[in-house]
Structure formats: C-alpha cells, structure tokens
C-alpha cells in the first residue's frame, strides 16, 4: 500500500509537501464528513497549492514564507474550494485556477468570488523548474482536472482516480462512462511507475490501477 506519508519526491529543489484537513462535502441536499489531502508543490521561494479544503491554517503553514503563485483546483466541489478566500487573503497575488466547466459548481460555494485563471487541457503551470501539465479529466465533475508532474513522477488526480478505482459519479454534474474514458485515455496512458496523489485517502500508482479497468466497468457506478 502506498500512503501519502511515503510520497516525498523532489526534483531540482522542488518538493511536495502534504497535509490533510477534515470537514464536510455537500451536494444535492446531502452532507457527508470527509478528510481531504492537500498538496503543496514548490521550492524554497515559490509554491502552488493543489486544492483548498476546510481549514486554511495547515495549508498556510506548509506554504510558510514562500510566495504562493497558484491555487490549482482539481474541481469545484465545495470540499475542495472551501478556504480559497483565506488563502487569497494571505497571498493576494496568487492566481485561482479552475477549469471553466466547473463554474456551475464553484458558484454554489463562492458566488461573489471569481477564479482568476481558466484552465484548459494541455496548460502548463511552472513552479521552480518543474512543469505541471494539465489533463482535463471530466466525469466526477465536468471541469475535473489532473496535474501531471513528469519530473517528479507524480500525478495529482483530485477525485478522478483513487486507490481502487474512479471517483464517485452518482451526483449532479457527474457521469460514469465519462470518468472511465478520462481515466483510460488520459491517466492509464501515463508511465506505470507514476505515483497517483489523490484528493482523499491513500496514494497509489498508475501501474497498480491499470489492470482493474475492466473490473471497474463491470462494477459500474
């Protein structure tokens, strides 16, 4: 089993820091308790945050005195965007980056705040000398994105791919065949040793998940 605590890749002075935050996820009239992973990627001077759930304090502690350049959102479910305003208050120059297809979800949490950067498939966000390549992977949410860092050997998958299968697709704006296509075409084609850093729970690798695609399809969601 690969856990978040095992993941300490670095390249060219860029490292990945990790914390978890606890709170709730609400959609379609239901509310669930959740624990989210937060990933901070950067060198000694600058960094980016991948997702902004529940509690700003531990995230800002990881950022420290570095310049936060981007808050990269894998999607706009409320448990992934909760503390964007607090991060911006502490780092007003940071860009809030979201795929525009998720604006419908974003507006449910932050109707009076606009993301400052629209993400598109193929975009590259650079931190230090490491590139994060954006993969648009709809299914869990229409604007769901993953961020692949080839130099670090990792991909940040949000709620698209977990250890054991795809993210949930039983709620509004989600679709099971679409998430299967996204995983098959965009993620399982990555090198098998690529470490999958997820939005919730333990990490995994592309190679560990590849053999189970047909089983996920048979199981359905």
Z-matrix of the N, CA and C atoms (Angstrom, degrees):
N
C 1 1.462
C 2 1.522 1 109.49
N 3 1.312 2 116.36 1 133.00
C 4 1.457 3 121.80 2 175.79
C 5 1.516 4 108.87 3 -98.85
N 6 1.321 5 117.50 4 123.43
C 7 1.455 6 121.19 5 179.10
C 8 1.514 7 109.82 6 -112.10
N 9 1.328 8 115.34 7 162.36
C 10 1.452 9 119.64 8 -179.02
C 11 1.521 10 111.53 9 -58.08
N 12 1.322 11 117.07 10 -33.04
C 13 1.458 12 120.28 11 -178.48
C 14 1.524 13 112.02 12 -66.09
N 15 1.338 14 117.07 13 -21.32
C 16 1.459 15 120.90 14 -179.94
C 17 1.519 16 112.57 15 -81.64
N 18 1.326 17 118.07 16 -11.44
C 19 1.455 18 121.48 17 -171.24
C 20 1.522 19 109.77 18 -93.86
N 21 1.315 20 116.60 19 107.99
C 22 1.454 21 120.72 20 177.28
C 23 1.525 22 110.41 21 -137.25
N 24 1.337 23 118.67 22 46.94
C 25 1.451 24 119.22 23 -178.77
C 26 1.520 25 111.13 24 -71.06
N 27 1.313 26 116.11 25 150.96
C 28 1.455 27 121.23 26 175.94
C 29 1.512 28 108.47 27 -150.55
N 30 1.313 29 115.78 28 156.83
C 31 1.463 30 121.80 29 178.24
C 32 1.511 31 108.12 30 -158.32
N 33 1.331 32 116.58 31 129.21
C 34 1.455 33 120.53 32 175.45
C 35 1.509 34 113.92 33 57.18
N 36 1.330 35 117.00 34 32.25
C 37 1.451 36 120.24 35 -178.59
C 38 1.511 37 114.52 36 87.03
N 39 1.340 38 117.59 37 -7.17
C 40 1.469 39 121.65 38 177.45
C 41 1.524 40 108.88 39 -90.13
N 42 1.320 41 115.30 40 131.89
C 43 1.460 42 120.47 41 -179.58
C 44 1.528 43 109.60 42 -128.81
N 45 1.314 44 115.72 43 167.49
C 46 1.461 45 122.40 44 175.96
C 47 1.519 46 108.50 45 -113.47
N 48 1.324 47 116.05 46 123.75
C 49 1.455 48 121.97 47 172.71
C 50 1.531 49 108.90 48 -107.41
N 51 1.323 50 115.35 49 153.61
C 52 1.461 51 120.33 50 -172.11
C 53 1.517 52 110.77 51 -137.56
N 54 1.330 53 116.63 52 142.10
C 55 1.440 54 122.59 53 167.83
C 56 1.521 55 108.54 54 -145.50
N 57 1.322 56 116.11 55 168.85
C 58 1.463 57 120.79 56 173.87
C 59 1.523 58 108.63 57 -124.38
N 60 1.325 59 114.68 58 149.49
C 61 1.458 60 120.95 59 175.57
C 62 1.525 61 108.61 60 -132.86
N 63 1.318 62 116.42 61 151.05
C 64 1.465 63 121.73 62 -176.01
C 65 1.522 64 110.65 63 -118.15
N 66 1.321 65 115.29 64 144.33
C 67 1.453 66 120.61 65 178.74
C 68 1.505 67 110.14 66 -176.80
N 69 1.333 68 116.59 67 -141.57
C 70 1.460 69 120.83 68 -178.50
C 71 1.521 70 110.62 69 -131.11
N 72 1.313 71 114.29 70 158.15
C 73 1.467 72 123.55 71 171.39
C 74 1.514 73 107.11 72 -120.99
N 75 1.334 74 117.08 73 128.86
C 76 1.460 75 121.60 74 -179.14
C 77 1.515 76 110.63 75 -127.14
N 78 1.323 77 116.48 76 133.83
C 79 1.470 78 122.41 77 175.55
C 80 1.519 79 107.41 78 -167.10
N 81 1.320 80 115.59 79 146.51
C 82 1.462 81 122.26 80 174.91
C 83 1.534 82 112.11 81 58.25
N 84 1.327 83 117.40 82 31.39
C 85 1.446 84 121.08 83 176.68
C 86 1.512 85 115.76 84 85.25
N 87 1.327 86 117.50 85 -1.06
C 88 1.462 87 121.11 86 178.67
C 89 1.515 88 111.20 87 -112.61
N 90 1.328 89 116.08 88 156.72
C 91 1.458 90 122.30 89 177.56
C 92 1.524 91 108.83 90 -135.89
N 93 1.342 92 116.11 91 135.17
C 94 1.450 93 121.86 92 -177.26
C 95 1.525 94 109.49 93 -131.41
N 96 1.326 95 116.86 94 144.66
C 97 1.459 96 121.37 95 172.75
C 98 1.530 97 109.25 96 -75.27
N 99 1.321 98 116.22 97 135.33
C 100 1.467 99 120.61 98 -178.27
C 101 1.530 100 109.58 99 -141.91
N 102 1.308 101 115.02 100 156.34
C 103 1.460 102 122.81 101 169.79
C 104 1.518 103 107.72 102 -121.84
N 105 1.316 104 116.54 103 128.55
C 106 1.461 105 121.91 104 -174.41
C 107 1.515 106 111.37 105 -112.52
N 108 1.325 107 114.77 106 144.48
C 109 1.462 108 121.02 107 168.22
C 110 1.521 109 109.84 108 -83.10
N 111 1.320 110 115.45 109 143.07
C 112 1.466 111 122.07 110 171.74
C 113 1.516 112 107.35 111 -126.53
N 114 1.329 113 115.58 112 133.75
C 115 1.462 114 122.01 113 -177.97
C 116 1.519 115 108.93 114 -119.19
N 117 1.333 116 116.14 115 131.58
C 118 1.455 117 122.23 116 176.50
C 119 1.528 118 107.21 117 -118.86
N 120 1.331 119 115.76 118 121.61
C 121 1.455 120 122.12 119 -175.45
C 122 1.518 121 107.99 120 -114.58
N 123 1.336 122 117.35 121 126.13
C 124 1.454 123 117.43 122 179.41
C 125 1.510 124 113.32 123 176.99
N 126 1.328 125 114.74 124 175.69
C 127 1.457 126 121.54 125 174.05
C 128 1.525 127 108.78 126 -104.34
N 129 1.310 128 117.73 127 -156.45
C 130 1.460 129 120.32 128 -176.67
C 131 1.523 130 112.65 129 -75.79
N 132 1.329 131 118.15 130 -14.47
C 133 1.457 132 120.97 131 -174.23
C 134 1.518 133 113.95 132 -110.73
N 135 1.325 134 117.84 133 -40.48
C 136 1.464 135 121.30 134 -175.36
C 137 1.525 136 109.91 135 -132.57
N 138 1.333 137 115.69 136 160.84
C 139 1.456 138 119.64 137 178.46
C 140 1.521 139 109.82 138 -159.14
N 141 1.335 140 114.85 139 165.78
C 142 1.461 141 122.93 140 170.49
C 143 1.516 142 107.69 141 -125.01
N 144 1.325 143 115.76 142 151.65
C 145 1.464 144 122.66 143 175.59
C 146 1.520 145 107.92 144 -109.32
N 147 1.324 146 116.59 145 132.16
C 148 1.460 147 121.87 146 175.13
C 149 1.531 148 107.97 147 -101.31
N 150 1.326 149 115.52 148 105.84
C 151 1.460 150 126.65 149 -178.71
C 152 1.530 151 111.99 150 74.75
N 153 1.353 152 114.29 151 152.73
C 154 1.466 153 120.86 152 -170.88
C 155 1.527 154 109.61 153 -138.55
N 156 1.336 155 118.14 154 70.26
C 157 1.459 156 120.87 155 -174.49
C 158 1.529 157 114.58 156 -94.64
N 159 1.316 158 116.88 157 138.94
C 160 1.464 159 127.15 158 156.93
C 161 1.523 160 117.18 159 70.27
N 162 1.329 161 118.39 160 -55.74
C 163 1.465 162 121.29 161 -167.63
C 164 1.519 163 108.93 162 -143.32
N 165 1.318 164 116.19 163 117.64
C 166 1.468 165 119.91 164 -176.32
C 167 1.518 166 112.69 165 -74.99
N 168 1.322 167 118.41 166 -28.20
C 169 1.464 168 120.51 167 -170.06
C 170 1.527 169 113.54 168 -57.80
N 171 1.339 170 120.04 169 -50.50
C 172 1.468 171 118.20 170 -179.54
C 173 1.527 172 113.04 171 -67.68
N 174 1.322 173 116.81 172 -28.11
C 175 1.465 174 119.56 173 177.39
C 176 1.521 175 109.71 174 -69.20
N 177 1.324 176 116.44 175 -47.00
C 178 1.462 177 120.30 176 179.78
C 179 1.519 178 111.18 177 -64.94
N 180 1.314 179 116.99 178 -30.47
C 181 1.463 180 119.32 179 176.45
C 182 1.525 181 110.84 180 -64.24
N 183 1.329 182 116.92 181 -40.23
C 184 1.465 183 119.81 182 177.54
C 185 1.523 184 111.24 183 -68.20
N 186 1.322 185 117.13 184 -37.99
C 187 1.469 186 120.34 185 178.00
C 188 1.525 187 110.04 186 -63.99
N 189 1.315 188 116.61 187 -40.93
C 190 1.456 189 121.07 188 178.97
C 191 1.513 190 112.54 189 62.41
N 192 1.318 191 116.47 190 -137.07
C 193 1.465 192 119.94 191 -178.28
C 194 1.521 193 112.64 192 -94.48
N 195 1.322 194 115.74 193 14.73
C 196 1.460 195 119.95 194 176.79
C 197 1.533 196 110.67 195 -77.17
N 198 1.314 197 116.59 196 160.38
C 199 1.461 198 121.40 197 175.43
C 200 1.520 199 108.76 198 -84.11
N 201 1.316 200 115.83 199 120.47
C 202 1.456 201 121.34 200 176.56
C 203 1.523 202 108.55 201 -83.99
N 204 1.333 203 116.89 202 115.79
C 205 1.465 204 120.15 203 -176.53
C 206 1.523 205 112.73 204 -92.41
N 207 1.348 206 117.37 205 -34.42
C 208 1.463 207 120.93 206 -176.55
C 209 1.523 208 110.99 207 -144.85
N 210 1.318 209 115.48 208 143.30
C 211 1.457 210 122.71 209 160.71
C 212 1.527 211 105.20 210 -104.34
N 213 1.321 212 116.47 211 106.46
C 214 1.462 213 122.28 212 -176.76
C 215 1.523 214 108.40 213 -93.61
N 216 1.315 215 116.62 214 120.95
C 217 1.460 216 121.56 215 -175.34
C 218 1.523 217 109.77 216 -104.81
N 219 1.330 218 115.51 217 121.40
C 220 1.462 219 119.20 218 178.28
C 221 1.519 220 111.30 219 -69.61
N 222 1.331 221 116.82 220 -28.14
C 223 1.459 222 122.91 221 173.52
C 224 1.527 223 106.66 222 -172.30
N 225 1.323 224 116.75 223 178.42
C 226 1.468 225 119.69 224 -169.35
C 227 1.519 226 114.14 225 -112.45
N 228 1.325 227 119.30 226 20.66
C 229 1.462 228 118.73 227 168.75
C 230 1.523 229 108.68 228 -57.53
N 231 1.331 230 115.80 229 147.32
C 232 1.471 231 118.05 230 -168.14
C 233 1.522 232 113.32 231 -62.09
N 234 1.334 233 118.19 232 -26.13
C 235 1.462 234 118.83 233 -179.81
C 236 1.517 235 112.96 234 -77.07
N 237 1.316 236 118.41 235 -2.13
C 238 1.466 237 121.35 236 177.29
C 239 1.523 238 112.94 237 -109.96
N 240 1.329 239 117.12 238 -6.72
C 241 1.469 240 120.07 239 -175.00
C 242 1.524 241 113.14 240 -127.73
N 243 1.323 242 118.09 241 6.01
C 244 1.458 243 122.38 242 -169.70
C 245 1.515 244 113.76 243 -49.63
N 246 1.339 245 116.58 244 -50.73
C 247 1.472 246 120.36 245 -168.09
C 248 1.528 247 112.59 246 -105.13
N 249 1.331 248 117.28 247 22.64
C 250 1.465 249 118.87 248 173.38
C 251 1.531 250 111.53 249 -53.14
N 252 1.341 251 120.02 250 -46.67
C 253 1.473 252 118.14 251 -179.52
C 254 1.527 253 113.55 252 -58.74
N 255 1.326 254 117.44 253 -38.57
C 256 1.457 255 120.38 254 179.49
C 257 1.523 256 111.71 255 -67.60
N 258 1.331 257 117.08 256 -38.27
C 259 1.463 258 119.55 257 177.08
C 260 1.522 259 110.57 258 -65.27
N 261 1.335 260 116.85 259 -39.48
C 262 1.463 261 120.00 260 178.39
C 263 1.526 262 111.47 261 -67.88
N 264 1.325 263 116.88 262 -35.14
C 265 1.464 264 119.35 263 178.49
C 266 1.516 265 110.77 264 -63.18
N 267 1.330 266 116.36 265 -36.91
C 268 1.463 267 120.33 266 179.49
C 269 1.522 268 112.44 267 -80.84
N 270 1.341 269 116.80 268 -26.74
C 271 1.469 270 122.17 269 -177.75
C 272 1.528 271 108.19 270 -136.93
N 273 1.326 272 117.47 271 76.09
C 274 1.469 273 120.27 272 -171.24
C 275 1.522 274 114.27 273 -65.63
N 276 1.305 275 118.77 274 -14.05
C 277 1.456 276 119.57 275 178.56
C 278 1.513 277 114.68 276 -87.69
N 279 1.332 278 117.58 277 -3.89
C 280 1.467 279 120.64 278 -176.55
C 281 1.526 280 111.06 279 -71.27
N 282 1.332 281 115.72 280 144.85
C 283 1.450 282 122.45 281 173.70
C 284 1.532 283 109.66 282 -88.57
N 285 1.321 284 116.86 283 136.54
C 286 1.465 285 122.17 284 173.86
C 287 1.519 286 106.98 285 -99.65
N 288 1.319 287 116.59 286 111.57
C 289 1.459 288 122.13 287 -169.99
C 290 1.522 289 110.48 288 -109.61
N 291 1.340 290 116.17 289 122.78
C 292 1.462 291 123.23 290 -176.54
C 293 1.517 292 109.07 291 -145.60
N 294 1.329 293 116.38 292 143.50
C 295 1.467 294 119.19 293 173.73
C 296 1.526 295 108.87 294 -70.14
N 297 1.332 296 118.51 295 134.26
C 298 1.469 297 120.20 296 -175.19
C 299 1.523 298 114.43 297 -62.28
N 300 1.314 299 118.42 298 -22.28
C 301 1.463 300 119.62 299 178.05
C 302 1.524 301 112.59 300 -65.74
N 303 1.330 302 117.38 301 -13.52
C 304 1.464 303 120.07 302 178.43
C 305 1.520 304 112.94 303 -100.93
N 306 1.333 305 117.45 304 10.44
C 307 1.468 306 118.64 305 178.09
C 308 1.531 307 111.49 306 -60.35
N 309 1.323 308 118.10 307 -31.77
C 310 1.464 309 120.85 308 -179.24
C 311 1.522 310 110.78 309 -62.68
N 312 1.330 311 117.49 310 -34.71
C 313 1.454 312 121.24 311 176.70
C 314 1.528 313 111.26 312 -80.43
N 315 1.321 314 116.76 313 -40.82
C 316 1.458 315 121.67 314 178.79
C 317 1.527 316 111.20 315 -54.86
N 318 1.319 317 116.97 316 -43.51
C 319 1.463 318 120.99 317 -174.77
C 320 1.525 319 112.25 318 -65.75
N 321 1.326 320 117.39 319 -20.82
C 322 1.462 321 119.90 320 176.94
C 323 1.523 322 111.58 321 -71.32
N 324 1.324 323 117.52 322 -27.53
C 325 1.465 324 121.58 323 -179.76
C 326 1.520 325 112.40 324 -97.15
N 327 1.335 326 116.41 325 -39.26
C 328 1.468 327 120.76 326 -172.57
C 329 1.536 328 110.07 327 -134.47
N 330 1.324 329 117.15 328 68.88
C 331 1.472 330 119.44 329 -176.35
C 332 1.523 331 113.81 330 -64.12
N 333 1.334 332 117.54 331 -20.30
C 334 1.458 333 120.24 332 -176.53
C 335 1.527 334 112.91 333 -107.31
N 336 1.328 335 116.77 334 11.97
C 337 1.466 336 121.17 335 179.75
C 338 1.516 337 108.95 336 -130.10
N 339 1.321 338 117.00 337 131.70
C 340 1.459 339 121.62 338 -179.30
C 341 1.527 340 110.38 339 -104.64
N 342 1.337 341 118.73 340 136.14
C 343 1.459 342 119.11 341 167.38
C 344 1.531 343 109.86 342 -57.26
N 345 1.305 344 116.73 343 149.70
C 346 1.460 345 119.94 344 -175.77
C 347 1.519 346 113.32 345 -101.14
N 348 1.340 347 117.25 346 -8.43
C 349 1.466 348 119.72 347 179.94
C 350 1.521 349 108.85 348 -142.09
N 351 1.323 350 116.14 349 122.95
C 352 1.457 351 121.47 350 174.62
C 353 1.525 352 109.29 351 -83.85
N 354 1.312 353 115.70 352 126.37
C 355 1.457 354 120.91 353 177.72
C 356 1.521 355 110.37 354 -87.74
N 357 1.326 356 115.83 355 148.41
C 358 1.458 357 121.94 356 176.08
C 359 1.518 358 108.67 357 -139.95
N 360 1.312 359 115.70 358 150.16
C 361 1.459 360 120.82 359 179.67
C 362 1.524 361 110.12 360 -53.05
N 363 1.328 362 115.92 361 132.27
C 364 1.454 363 120.63 362 -179.98
C 365 1.513 364 114.79 363 93.37
N 366 1.332 365 117.70 364 -10.69
C 367 1.462 366 119.26 365 176.76
C 368 1.525 367 110.39 366 -58.49
N 369 1.325 368 115.48 367 151.70
C 370 1.456 369 121.69 368 176.14
C 371 1.524 370 108.42 369 -124.46
N 372 1.310 371 115.59 370 124.94
C 373 1.461 372 122.71 371 172.87
C 374 1.522 373 106.85 372 -106.47
N 375 1.325 374 116.80 373 126.63
C 376 1.461 375 120.72 374 -177.82
C 377 1.520 376 110.00 375 -106.01
N 378 1.318 377 115.21 376 132.15
C 379 1.460 378 121.35 377 173.84
C 380 1.519 379 106.99 378 -130.45
N 381 1.328 380 116.67 379 124.40
C 382 1.454 381 119.03 380 -169.93
C 383 1.513 382 108.32 381 58.89
N 384 1.323 383 116.38 382 -126.90
C 385 1.469 384 119.59 383 175.85
C 386 1.522 385 111.91 384 -111.60
N 387 1.335 386 116.24 385 24.05
C 388 1.462 387 121.78 386 179.99
C 389 1.523 388 109.83 387 -111.32
N 390 1.329 389 115.88 388 135.33
C 391 1.461 390 121.75 389 178.53
C 392 1.523 391 110.54 390 -98.80
N 393 1.338 392 115.59 391 134.78
C 394 1.458 393 122.88 392 170.13
C 395 1.517 394 107.44 393 -106.64
N 396 1.318 395 116.62 394 114.15
C 397 1.463 396 122.22 395 -176.93
C 398 1.521 397 109.42 396 -96.26
N 399 1.322 398 115.61 397 127.37
C 400 1.456 399 120.54 398 -175.08
C 401 1.519 400 111.00 399 -83.90
N 402 1.331 401 115.17 400 131.73
C 403 1.459 402 123.08 401 173.93
C 404 1.523 403 107.26 402 -117.33
N 405 1.326 404 116.61 403 117.22
C 406 1.464 405 119.82 404 176.05
C 407 1.527 406 107.72 405 -77.53
N 408 1.334 407 116.00 406 118.66
C 409 1.466 408 121.37 407 -174.05
C 410 1.523 409 110.37 408 -129.86
N 411 1.331 410 117.77 409 69.31
C 412 1.468 411 119.79 410 -177.86
C 413 1.518 412 112.23 411 -64.80
N 414 1.317 413 114.82 412 161.98
C 415 1.460 414 121.87 413 177.89
C 416 1.509 415 110.75 414 143.11
N 417 1.328 416 117.40 415 -61.95
C 418 1.463 417 120.59 416 173.14
C 419 1.528 418 109.79 417 -66.57
N 420 1.313 419 115.26 418 -38.32
C 421 1.460 420 123.97 419 172.73
C 422 1.521 421 106.64 420 -147.64
N 423 1.331 422 118.22 421 153.94
C 424 1.473 423 119.26 422 -174.32
C 425 1.519 424 113.73 423 -63.73
N 426 1.333 425 116.59 424 -30.66
C 427 1.457 426 119.66 425 -179.89
C 428 1.515 427 113.63 426 -104.74
N 429 1.316 428 117.47 427 19.57
C 430 1.461 429 120.32 428 -178.44
C 431 1.522 430 110.63 429 -59.52
N 432 1.322 431 115.59 430 138.04
C 433 1.461 432 122.31 431 -178.36
C 434 1.519 433 109.94 432 -134.34
N 435 1.327 434 115.17 433 151.53
C 436 1.454 435 122.32 434 169.67
C 437 1.523 436 108.00 435 -118.33
N 438 1.320 437 116.08 436 154.78
C 439 1.457 438 121.75 437 -178.57
C 440 1.519 439 108.52 438 -122.34
N 441 1.340 440 115.90 439 113.15
C 442 1.462 441 121.92 440 -176.32
C 443 1.513 442 108.96 441 -99.71
N 444 1.328 443 115.57 442 125.73
C 445 1.463 444 121.72 443 177.08
C 446 1.525 445 108.23 444 -113.75
N 447 1.342 446 118.06 445 88.26
C 448 1.470 447 119.85 446 -176.23
C 449 1.523 448 113.64 447 -56.91
N 450 1.333 449 117.82 448 -37.79
C 451 1.457 450 120.35 449 -177.50
C 452 1.525 451 112.21 450 -66.61
N 453 1.327 452 116.15 451 -25.53
C 454 1.458 453 121.19 452 178.42
C 455 1.524 454 112.47 453 -96.15
N 456 1.330 455 116.54 454 -11.88
C 457 1.453 456 120.37 455 -179.74
C 458 1.508 457 113.94 456 70.94
N 459 1.352 458 116.43 457 31.18
C 460 1.459 459 119.83 458 -177.60
C 461 1.522 460 110.11 459 -134.61
N 462 1.321 461 115.21 460 160.01
C 463 1.460 462 122.29 461 169.52
C 464 1.519 463 107.85 462 -135.67
N 465 1.324 464 116.08 463 129.85
C 466 1.455 465 122.34 464 177.23
C 467 1.524 466 107.48 465 -90.91
N 468 1.332 467 117.09 466 114.80
C 469 1.469 468 120.04 467 -169.00
C 470 1.520 469 114.13 468 -106.11
N 471 1.333 470 118.86 469 -0.25
C 472 1.456 471 117.96 470 -178.84
C 473 1.512 472 110.31 471 54.73
N 474 1.343 473 116.49 472 -126.62
C 475 1.466 474 121.05 473 179.81
C 476 1.527 475 111.94 474 -108.20
N 477 1.335 476 117.03 475 21.95
C 478 1.462 477 119.53 476 178.17
C 479 1.514 478 111.99 477 -82.66
N 480 1.334 479 117.63 478 -47.13
C 481 1.468 480 121.15 479 -178.63
C 482 1.519 481 108.97 480 -133.43
N 483 1.339 482 115.22 481 129.20
C 484 1.456 483 122.80 482 177.26
C 485 1.520 484 110.07 483 -118.47
N 486 1.323 485 115.04 484 172.24
C 487 1.452 486 119.08 485 167.32
C 488 1.524 487 107.29 486 -64.33
N 489 1.325 488 116.49 487 112.15
C 490 1.455 489 120.58 488 178.92
C 491 1.512 490 115.70 489 104.88
N 492 1.345 491 117.48 490 -0.44
C 493 1.455 492 116.24 491 173.80
C 494 1.510 493 115.54 492 142.60
N 495 1.338 494 115.53 493 -171.99
C 496 1.468 495 121.47 494 -176.71
C 497 1.516 496 112.36 495 -71.06
N 498 1.332 497 114.43 496 159.92
C 499 1.454 498 120.63 497 170.96
C 500 1.512 499 111.40 498 -67.12
N 501 1.324 500 115.98 499 165.86
C 502 1.459 501 122.16 500 -176.30
C 503 1.523 502 111.27 501 -65.64
N 504 1.326 503 115.33 502 145.52
C 505 1.467 504 120.59 503 179.74
C 506 1.526 505 111.53 504 -134.45
N 507 1.325 506 117.24 505 25.66
C 508 1.460 507 119.76 506 -176.52
C 509 1.512 508 114.27 507 -95.75
N 510 1.339 509 117.62 508 10.63
C 511 1.457 510 120.07 509 -175.95
C 512 1.528 511 109.99 510 -121.98
N 513 1.329 512 115.04 511 177.18
C 514 1.463 513 120.14 512 -176.51
C 515 1.523 514 111.35 513 -57.00
N 516 1.326 515 115.37 514 144.46
C 517 1.461 516 124.62 515 175.25
C 518 1.526 517 112.90 516 70.15
N 519 1.339 518 117.65 517 16.24
C 520 1.463 519 120.05 518 178.60
C 521 1.526 520 109.45 519 -121.28
N 522 1.357 521 115.10 520 161.50
C 523 1.460 522 119.10 521 -175.88
C 524 1.524 523 108.93 522 -157.34
N 525 1.326 524 116.73 523 124.36
C 526 1.462 525 120.29 524 -175.81
C 527 1.531 526 113.69 525 -67.05
N 528 1.347 527 120.72 526 -50.05
C 529 1.466 528 118.18 527 178.16
C 530 1.529 529 112.99 528 -57.34
N 531 1.328 530 116.78 529 -33.73
C 532 1.454 531 119.56 530 -179.72
C 533 1.524 532 111.30 531 -68.32
N 534 1.334 533 117.70 532 -42.48
C 535 1.463 534 118.73 533 -179.84
C 536 1.521 535 111.12 534 -68.07
N 537 1.328 536 117.44 535 -34.70
C 538 1.465 537 120.07 536 176.59
C 539 1.523 538 110.10 537 -63.49
N 540 1.319 539 117.31 538 -43.67
C 541 1.469 540 120.39 539 177.48
C 542 1.524 541 110.57 540 -61.48
N 543 1.334 542 116.96 541 -42.42
C 544 1.463 543 120.35 542 -179.75
C 545 1.517 544 111.14 543 -61.61
N 546 1.325 545 116.45 544 -45.22
C 547 1.458 546 119.83 545 -178.75
C 548 1.516 547 110.73 546 -66.87
N 549 1.324 548 116.31 547 -45.14
C 550 1.465 549 120.25 548 -178.89
C 551 1.535 550 111.23 549 -62.02
N 552 1.319 551 116.49 550 -47.69
C 553 1.463 552 120.49 551 -169.95
C 554 1.519 553 113.44 552 -85.64
N 555 1.346 554 117.46 553 -31.32
C 556 1.459 555 119.46 554 -172.04
C 557 1.520 556 113.80 555 -107.24
N 558 1.334 557 117.50 556 -30.16
C 559 1.461 558 120.29 557 -174.30
C 560 1.522 559 113.50 558 -105.37
N 561 1.312 560 118.15 559 -47.53
C 562 1.459 561 119.62 560 -176.41
C 563 1.521 562 112.51 561 -70.52
N 564 1.322 563 117.19 562 -8.87
C 565 1.465 564 121.12 563 173.86
C 566 1.525 565 112.71 564 -84.67
N 567 1.339 566 117.56 565 -7.35
C 568 1.465 567 120.92 566 176.80
C 569 1.530 568 109.18 567 -72.74
N 570 1.329 569 117.76 568 161.80
C 571 1.465 570 119.74 569 178.71
C 572 1.525 571 111.39 570 -54.64
N 573 1.318 572 118.17 571 138.43
C 574 1.467 573 120.69 572 -173.74
C 575 1.520 574 113.77 573 -61.77
N 576 1.320 575 117.56 574 -24.94
C 577 1.468 576 119.69 575 179.78
C 578 1.525 577 112.90 576 -80.58
N 579 1.333 578 117.85 577 -3.46
C 580 1.464 579 121.48 578 179.85
C 581 1.516 580 110.44 579 -60.50
N 582 1.313 581 116.55 580 127.19
C 583 1.463 582 121.81 581 179.20
C 584 1.524 583 108.95 582 -82.04
N 585 1.313 584 116.17 583 131.15
C 586 1.459 585 123.77 584 -178.96
C 587 1.525 586 108.43 585 -97.13
N 588 1.333 587 115.58 586 111.15
C 589 1.467 588 121.84 587 178.84
C 590 1.520 589 107.92 588 -100.07
N 591 1.310 590 116.40 589 112.87
C 592 1.460 591 123.13 590 -165.00
C 593 1.528 592 111.76 591 -97.51
N 594 1.326 593 115.11 592 168.93
C 595 1.447 594 120.91 593 177.83
C 596 1.516 595 113.47 594 -78.89
N 597 1.325 596 117.06 595 -22.08
C 598 1.465 597 122.68 596 178.95
C 599 1.523 598 107.46 597 -145.77
N 600 1.316 599 117.02 598 143.68
C 601 1.454 600 120.67 599 171.10
C 602 1.508 601 114.46 600 78.84
N 603 1.337 602 114.24 601 -164.76
C 604 1.453 603 121.47 602 -173.74
C 605 1.526 604 112.27 603 -74.71
N 606 1.302 605 114.47 604 155.81
C 607 1.461 606 121.26 605 174.86
C 608 1.522 607 109.42 606 -81.53
N 609 1.339 608 114.99 607 169.35
C 610 1.460 609 120.98 608 179.50
C 611 1.533 610 107.30 609 -151.30
N 612 1.296 611 117.45 610 -163.90
C 613 1.459 612 121.40 611 173.68
C 614 1.523 613 109.50 612 -131.39
N 615 1.319 614 115.50 613 158.80
C 616 1.467 615 119.86 614 176.07
C 617 1.525 616 109.84 615 -59.18
N 618 1.334 617 117.18 616 -43.38
C 619 1.455 618 120.32 617 -178.51
C 620 1.509 619 113.61 618 -62.64
N 621 1.339 620 116.54 619 -33.16
C 622 1.463 621 119.74 620 178.96
C 623 1.518 622 112.04 621 -70.58
N 624 1.325 623 117.35 622 -29.24
C 625 1.468 624 120.99 623 -176.21
C 626 1.523 625 113.13 624 -92.63
N 627 1.336 626 118.24 625 -25.42
C 628 1.471 627 121.48 626 -175.16
C 629 1.530 628 114.12 627 -52.73
N 630 1.335 629 119.45 628 -43.61
C 631 1.471 630 118.49 629 -174.66
C 632 1.525 631 114.53 630 -67.33
N 633 1.332 632 117.93 631 -14.19
C 634 1.460 633 120.41 632 -170.88
C 635 1.520 634 114.04 633 -99.11
N 636 1.324 635 118.05 634 4.45
C 637 1.462 636 120.57 635 -176.07
C 638 1.525 637 111.79 636 -56.66
N 639 1.320 638 118.14 637 -47.86
C 640 1.460 639 120.41 638 -177.56
C 641 1.530 640 110.96 639 -62.92
N 642 1.327 641 117.02 640 -35.79
C 643 1.452 642 120.35 641 178.61
C 644 1.522 643 110.98 642 -66.30
N 645 1.336 644 117.11 643 -39.14
C 646 1.466 645 119.72 644 177.18
C 647 1.517 646 110.25 645 -61.48
N 648 1.334 647 116.47 646 -41.73
C 649 1.460 648 120.09 647 -179.11
C 650 1.510 649 110.55 648 -64.60
N 651 1.336 650 117.31 649 -42.28
C 652 1.478 651 120.33 650 178.47
C 653 1.511 652 110.78 651 -64.98
N 654 1.319 653 116.47 652 -38.56
C 655 1.457 654 121.29 653 -178.74
C 656 1.529 655 111.18 654 -67.58
N 657 1.330 656 115.27 655 -40.90
C 658 1.453 657 121.58 656 -179.59
C 659 1.514 658 112.08 657 66.62
N 660 1.351 659 113.84 658 173.18
C 661 1.470 660 119.86 659 178.69
C 662 1.510 661 108.27 660 -144.80
